[in-house]
Amino acid sequence: MKCFVKRSVLMLMAAAALAVGAYADDLSLTLIPVGGTVAGPPGSTVGWGFTLTDRGPDYVVLADSYFTGTPIYGSYTDYIASQFYVAGPAPESATIVSPWNQIAMTGTGEFDLYPTDPANVSFTGTISIDYDLFSEDPNSPSFDPGSYVGSGTFSDPVQVDITPEPASWILMSLPFALLMLFGWRRQAAPLRS
């Protein structure tokens, strides 16, 4: 009897894993900006938005997001856990576009760069977003949590470029501007004679 129960549980788990794996082809999540590269000076905040498309028969609910990589340059704050993102089956509400907005706390999340970070540094990491699948609409008053189908994770590589502060750009470009000014004055001098 024990062997039968174990085998039945394993078969149910395998069927659920196959169902979620097959469903993954019907879901797509793309970070905004496409490619996942963001940039900002030390002490600033950068972030990512996303586009979620659900072409499958079930409802997808985003649960949370997290950053894996080198945390020595800042800290990541998840926005997804504080929102309730649900994409329903096609064709109704099958796509969600959520650009990064720090004030409204929409999008995937933000990365706060430390003020002491060096400029002209790039580092990479991965943003992962966990999701759950339900056969019933989670927004419905008669929603049954027993309609849970499975779960999964989206993962995309990202890059953060730490750029010089605007004041640094001005100081770096000042010598070139002075050289251009002196060159222009030299060319203009024969015309005045």
SULSULNOR-V699368 format. One record per pair of residues at least 6 apart in sequence whose ideal C-beta (glycine too) atoms are under 7 Angstrom apart, sorted by the first residue. I is the first residue (numbers start at 1). J is the second residue. Records with the same first field share a line. If there is no record, write none. Layout:
I: J, J
This chain:
16: 150
19: 149, 150
20: 133, 150, 151, 152
23: 56, 58, 133
24: 152
26: 54, 55, 56
27: 54, 56, 60
28: 53
29: 50, 52, 129, 154
30: 50, 51
31: 48, 50, 108, 127, 156, 158
32: 48, 49, 50, 51, 99, 100
36: 48, 156, 157, 158, 159
37: 159, 161
38: 46, 47, 48, 160
39: 46, 161, 163
40: 46, 113, 163
41: 119, 163, 164, 165
42: 113, 114, 115, 116, 117, 119, 162, 165
43: 113, 115
44: 113
45: 102, 110, 112
46: 110, 111, 113, 160
47: 100, 102, 107, 109, 110, 111
48: 100, 107, 108, 109, 127, 158
49: 98, 99, 100, 107, 108
50: 98, 107, 108
51: 95, 97
52: 85, 87, 95, 96
53: 94, 95
54: 60, 87, 88, 89, 90, 94
55: 90, 94
56: 89
57: 89
58: 89, 133, 134, 135, 149
59: 86, 88, 89, 134, 137, 138
60: 87, 131, 133
61: 85, 86, 131, 132, 134, 138
62: 80, 85, 129, 131
63: 81, 130, 131, 132
64: 78, 80, 81, 130
65: 78, 80, 108, 109, 127, 128, 129
66: 76, 78, 128
67: 76, 111, 125, 127
68: 125, 126, 128
69: 123, 124, 125, 126
70: 123, 125
73: 113, 114, 117, 123, 162
74: 111, 112, 113, 114
75: 112
76: 109, 111
77: 109, 110, 112
78: 109
79: 105, 106, 107, 108, 109
80: 108, 109, 129
82: 105
83: 106
85: 96, 98
86: 138, 139
87: 93, 94, 95, 96
88: 94, 137
98: 106, 107
99: 107
100: 107
101: 107
102: 110
108: 127, 129
111: 160
113: 162
117: 162
118: 162
119: 162, 163, 164, 168
120: 164
121: 162
122: 159, 160, 161
123: 160
124: 157, 158, 159
125: 158
126: 155, 156, 157, 158
127: 156, 158
128: 153, 154, 155
129: 153, 154
130: 151, 153
131: 151, 152, 154
132: 148, 151
133: 149, 150, 151
134: 147, 148, 149
135: 147, 149
136: 143, 144, 147
137: 143
